[in-house]
């Protein structure tokens, strides 16, 4: 089921974690690799993705974080 453009979930793929549609590449891997210093081009080559896939992953992560609530002690 597509939950966002280019982002799908399926309980039979990666335990239902969000992935790039049509792949088994989890969003967390893309964002983690970019945070670790990989370039868009390196991630695209490593996982056979398009620039639009990476941008969709970042957009999805941003939307998830926008909804996160943090309790301040």
Secondary structure, DSSP 8 states (H G I E B T S, - for coil): -EEETTEE-BTTBGGG--EETTS--BHHHHHHHHHTT--HHHHHHHHT--HHHHHHHHHHHHHHHHH------
